Amino acid sequence: MLPLSHRQRLWMALNHQEPDRVPLDFGTGGNTSPTPEVYAGIAAHFSVKPEIRLVPHIMRLAQVDESILQALDIDTRPIYMRPIKKNVRPCNEPDAFYDEWGVKWKEVSVNGVIYREISESPLIDAGVGDLENYPWWPDPNDPDRYAGLREHAGQMFAKTDYALIGCPSFNSLWERAYFLCGFQRMLEELALEQEFVHTVFRRITDIILASLQRYLELVGPYVQVVKMGDDLGAQNNALISPSTYRRMIKPYHQEAFALIKRYSEAKVFLHSCGSVYKLLPDLIDAGVEILNPVQVSAKDMDTQRLKQEFGDQLSFWGAIDTQHVLPHGTPEDVQAEVEHRIHDLAPGGGYILAPVHNIQADVPPVNVITMYQYARQVRW
């Protein structure tokens, strides 16, 4: 048997066939990228100058140098939309900025690490009538977002054998709604003011659909996965009931996921942190084909159970614990975690190994390197 290419390896796994080894993902967008602080240590290990280029994502995350991706034998590469800075609300406050939706973010330092958190949700007091006149809805058709994308994706497809991961800028509904309107308010309004919620969701979904269509018209023939994201879980339970998801959010998700399938053969990837076990039947029915990050430290997210119950319908992307093992474990603990998750999730295909969400600054670089190097050796 000829050696598999990176693209073939990932595609086999996503089609529930067993490749030669588990595919590896590191640094594709806002889900598996490292903070600049831990990235500097990883770069030093590989004698790479740690030039910090941030992922085009609201969180502060470092792009990983190509030489490091090659050294770790990573199978994936991201295809980003172009970030734009025009028509963004100005901010003169130190260490603060507005995103292009008009949400204010503040940079805060925690133990020497800079994080970004929301400091102002501009629609927190808005009514239905205020939404039409809100001045900061982004323009999904701005051509600057898509400049050079077809050429870049086409060259990556033709000149490399990497699996290409679509990372559209507008990819979340529920999260974007509570960024704009406030987390507490949106949870309350799901029950109390459903007209407002549906109006907000409709406006956001229309922007997502317009942007996704434009993006996929350019890169759809080249990408194997398209990433979407909506955190629907907390540590001990889903944030909402299955019936609420079914009634309030699922119809909008279905529109976006169906559009992805209409304009590409890519698999639909949903990032949703926390305990989402109760929502999985509806997420699958909505069109989700890949679950990320598989937060194994959350309630009901046991990987053996997930594989047994949903492994014929879902692929699992992530699952290496970032809450306990990666920051606090020894390299031997990391190896045991890698073996555990591969043995649970890889049989029959359907597993892509990655950390559970971003690698934080308290993770020793040796643990990151051990995770990927050891994963290449493990068979099931």
C-alpha positions in Angstrom: 0.0 0.0 0.0 1.4 3.4 -1.0 1.8 6.0 1.8 -1.2 8.2 2.3 -1.1 11.9 1.7 -2.1 14.2 4.5 -5.3 15.0 2.6 -6.1 11.3 2.0 -5.5 10.5 5.6 -7.9 13.1 6.9 -10.6 12.3 4.2 -10.5 8.6 5.0 -10.9 9.3 8.7 -13.9 11.6 8.1 -15.5 9.0 5.9 -15.2 6.5 8.7 -12.4 4.5 7.2 -9.2 3.6 9.1 -6.2 5.5 7.8 -2.6 4.5 8.4 -2.5 6.6 11.6 -4.7 9.2 13.3 -4.8 12.6 11.5 -3.4 15.5 13.4 -4.6 19.1 13.6 -2.7 22.0 15.1 -3.2 25.7 14.5 -6.2 25.8 12.3 -8.1 28.9 13.4 -9.6 29.6 16.7 -10.0 26.0 17.9 -6.6 24.4 18.0 -4.2 27.4 18.0 -1.8 28.2 20.8 -1.6 31.5 22.8 1.5 33.5 21.8 3.1 32.7 25.2 3.1 28.9 24.8 3.9 29.3 21.1 7.1 31.1 21.9 8.3 28.0 23.9 7.3 25.6 21.1 9.1 27.8 18.5 12.2 27.9 20.7 12.2 24.0 20.9 12.4 23.9 17.1 14.9 26.8 16.9 12.3 28.9 15.0 12.2 32.7 15.6 8.9 33.2 17.4 7.5 35.9 15.1 4.0 36.4 16.4 1.4 36.6 13.7 -2.1 36.4 15.1 -4.8 34.2 13.8 -7.6 36.3 12.2 -9.9 35.6 15.0 -11.2 37.6 17.9 -9.2 35.6 20.4 -5.5 36.4 20.8 -3.9 33.3 19.2 -0.6 32.7 17.3 -0.3 31.4 13.8 2.0 28.4 13.8 5.1 28.5 11.5 5.0 26.2 8.6 8.3 24.6 9.6 6.9 23.6 13.0 3.8 22.1 11.3 6.0 20.1 9.1 8.2 18.9 12.0 5.2 17.7 13.9 3.7 16.1 10.7 0.4 18.0 11.0 -2.1 17.1 8.3 -4.2 20.3 8.2 -3.8 23.8 6.9 -6.3 26.7 7.3 -7.9 28.7 4.6 -8.8 32.1 6.2 -10.9 34.9 5.0 -9.1 38.2 4.9 -9.6 40.4 8.0 -10.8 43.9 7.2 -10.3 47.1 9.3 -12.5 49.6 7.5 -16.0 50.5 8.8 -15.0 49.4 12.3 -16.1 51.6 15.2 -13.1 53.6 16.5 -12.0 53.2 20.1 -9.6 55.5 21.9 -9.6 53.6 25.2 -6.2 52.0 26.0 -6.2 48.2 25.7 -9.7 48.1 24.2 -11.1 47.9 20.7 -14.4 47.3 18.8 -14.9 44.3 16.5 -16.6 44.8 13.2 -20.0 44.0 14.8 -19.6 46.9 17.2 -18.9 44.8 20.3 -16.3 46.3 22.6 -13.5 44.1 23.8 -10.9 44.7 26.6 -7.5 43.2 26.8 -6.7 42.1 30.4 -3.5 40.6 31.8 -3.8 37.5 33.9 -0.5 36.2 35.3 1.4 37.9 32.5 -0.9 36.5 29.8 -3.1 38.8 27.8 -6.7 37.7 27.2 -9.6 39.4 25.5 -13.0 39.7 27.1 -16.2 41.5 26.2 -16.7 44.8 28.0 -19.7 46.2 26.1 -22.6 44.4 24.4 -24.1 47.2 22.2 -27.6 45.6 21.8 -28.1 44.6 25.5 -31.0 47.1 25.9 -32.2 47.0 22.3 -35.7 46.2 21.2 -36.9 44.7 17.9 -37.3 48.1 16.4 -33.8 49.1 17.2 -32.2 46.3 15.2 -32.9 47.7 11.7 -31.1 50.9 12.5 -28.1 49.4 14.2 -25.2 51.0 12.4 -22.5 48.3 12.9 -23.9 45.3 11.0 -20.9 44.1 9.0 -21.1 43.9 5.2 -20.6 40.2 4.2 -20.2 41.2 0.6 -17.2 43.4 1.0 -14.8 42.2 -1.7 -11.7 42.8 0.4 -12.7 39.8 2.6 -12.3 37.5 -0.4 -9.3 39.0 -2.2 -7.0 36.4 -3.5 -8.8 33.5 -1.8 -9.5 31.4 -4.9 -5.9 31.7 -6.0 -4.5 30.9 -2.5 -6.8 27.9 -1.9 -6.2 26.6 -5.5 -2.4 26.7 -5.1 -2.6 25.0 -1.7 -4.7 22.3 -3.2 -2.5 21.8 -6.2 0.9 22.3 -4.8 0.6 20.6 -1.4 -1.1 17.4 -0.1 -2.4 19.0 3.1 -6.1 18.7 4.1 -7.5 22.3 3.7 -9.8 23.5 6.5 -12.2 26.3 5.7 -12.2 29.0 8.4 -14.9 31.5 7.5 -15.0 34.7 9.5 -18.7 34.6 10.1 -19.4 31.2 11.5 -21.4 31.5 14.7 -25.0 32.4 15.5 -25.7 31.8 19.2 -22.3 33.1 20.3 -22.5 36.2 18.1 -26.0 36.9 19.4 -24.9 36.9 23.0 -21.8 38.9 22.2 -24.1 41.6 20.8 -27.0 41.3 23.3 -25.4 40.0 26.5 -25.2 36.4 27.7 -27.7 36.6 30.5 -30.2 38.5 28.3 -30.1 36.0 25.5 -30.6 33.1 27.8 -33.6 34.8 29.4 -35.0 35.9 26.1 -35.0 32.4 24.7 -38.0 31.9 27.0 -39.4 35.3 27.5 -39.0 37.4 24.3 -38.8 35.0 21.4 -39.7 37.5 18.8 -36.6 39.5 19.7 -34.4 36.4 19.6 -35.7 35.3 16.2 -35.2 38.8 14.8 -31.6 38.8 16.0 -31.0 35.3 14.8 -32.5 36.1 11.4 -30.2 39.1 10.9 -27.1 37.3 11.9 -28.0 34.2 9.9 -28.5 36.3 6.7 -25.0 37.7 7.2 -23.5 34.2 7.7 -25.3 32.8 4.6 -24.2 35.7 2.4 -20.6 35.4 3.5 -20.5 31.6 3.4 -21.9 31.5 -0.1 -19.3 34.1 -1.4 -16.5 32.2 0.5 -17.5 28.8 -0.8 -18.0 29.9 -4.4 -14.2 30.7 -4.2 -12.8 27.9 -2.1 -15.5 25.2 -2.0 -13.8 22.9 -4.6 -10.6 22.9 -2.5 -11.5 22.5 1.2 -12.3 19.3 3.0 -13.9 20.8 6.1 -15.7 24.0 6.9 -15.6 25.2 10.5 -18.6 26.6 12.3 -18.8 27.3 16.0 -21.5 27.9 18.7 -20.7 27.0 22.3 -23.9 25.3 23.6 -22.4 23.5 26.6 -21.3 24.3 30.1 -19.1 22.2 32.4 -22.0 20.1 33.8 -24.8 20.3 31.3 -26.0 21.9 28.0 -26.7 25.6 28.2 -30.2 25.0 26.9 -32.6 22.0 26.6 -32.9 20.0 23.4 -36.4 21.3 22.9 -35.2 24.9 23.1 -32.4 24.2 20.7 -34.8 22.5 18.4 -37.2 25.4 18.5 -35.0 28.4 18.6 -31.5 27.6 17.1 -31.7 24.5 15.0 -33.6 26.0 12.0 -30.9 28.6 11.5 -28.1 26.1 11.9 -29.8 23.9 9.3 -29.8 26.8 6.8 -26.0 27.3 7.2 -25.1 23.7 7.2 -27.2 23.0 4.1 -25.5 25.9 2.3 -22.1 24.4 3.0 -23.2 21.1 1.4 -24.7 22.9 -1.5 -21.5 24.7 -2.4 -18.9 22.1 -1.5 -18.3 18.5 -0.7 -16.7 19.6 2.6 -17.7 18.0 5.9 -19.6 20.3 8.4 -17.5 20.9 11.5 -19.2 22.3 14.6 -17.1 23.6 17.5 -19.2 23.5 20.7 -17.5 23.4 24.1 -18.8 21.8 27.2 -21.3 19.1 27.9 -23.3 18.8 24.7 -24.2 15.1 24.9 -27.9 15.8 25.2 -27.9 17.9 22.0 -26.0 15.5 19.8 -29.1 13.8 18.2 -30.4 17.2 17.1 -27.0 18.5 16.0 -26.6 15.5 13.8 -30.0 15.9 12.4 -29.2 19.6 11.7 -26.3 18.5 9.6 -23.2 18.4 11.9 -20.7 15.8 10.7 -17.7 16.6 12.9 -17.9 17.5 16.6 -15.2 19.6 18.2 -13.6 20.0 20.7 -14.9 16.9 22.5 -14.4 18.4 26.0 -13.6 15.3 27.8 -13.5 17.0 31.2 -17.2 18.0 31.0 -20.1 15.9 32.2 -21.3 13.1 29.9 -18.5 13.6 27.4 -16.9 10.1 27.9 -15.2 9.3 24.7 -16.0 5.6 24.8 -19.7 6.3 25.2 -19.6 9.0 22.5 -18.0 6.6 20.0 -20.4 3.8 20.8 -23.5 5.9 20.5 -22.6 8.3 17.8 -19.5 7.0 16.1 -21.3 5.9 12.9 -22.8 9.4 12.4 -20.1 11.8 13.8 -16.4 12.2 13.5 -14.6 13.5 16.6 -12.0 16.3 16.4 -10.0 17.1 19.6 -10.4 15.2 22.9 -6.9 15.7 24.3 -7.6 17.3 27.7 -6.5 20.9 28.1 -8.1 21.4 31.5 -6.0 19.0 33.5 -3.6 16.8 31.5 -1.9 19.2 29.1 -1.2 22.0 31.7 -0.6 19.8 34.8 0.5 16.4 33.6 3.9 14.9 32.8 4.9 13.9 29.3 4.0 10.3 30.4 0.5 11.5 31.4 0.2 13.1 28.0 1.1 9.8 26.3 -1.5 8.0 28.4 -4.1 10.5 27.4 -3.2 10.2 23.7 -3.5 6.4 23.9 -6.8 6.6 25.8 -8.5 8.9 23.2 -7.1 7.1 20.2 -8.2 3.7 21.5 -11.7 5.1 22.2 -12.2 7.1 19.1 -10.0 5.9 16.2 -11.4 2.4 15.5 -13.3 2.4 12.3 -12.1 5.9 11.5 -13.7 9.1 12.6 -11.1 10.7 14.8 -8.8 13.6 14.3 -6.4 14.3 17.2 -6.1 17.8 18.6 -6.2 19.5 21.9 -9.5 20.4 23.5 -9.6 24.0 22.3 -6.7 26.5 22.4 -3.4 25.6 24.1 -3.0 28.0 26.9 0.1 29.6 28.3 0.3 27.3 31.4 0.9 24.3 29.1 4.6 23.2 29.0 5.8 23.2 25.4 7.2 19.7 25.9 3.6 18.4 26.5 2.4 19.8 23.2 5.3 18.3 21.3 4.9 15.0 23.1 1.2 14.9 22.2 1.8 15.1 18.5 5.0 13.0 18.3 3.5 10.2 20.3 0.2 10.2 18.4 2.1 9.4 15.2 3.2 6.1 16.9 0.0 4.9 18.4 -2.1 2.2 16.7 -5.3 0.7 17.8 
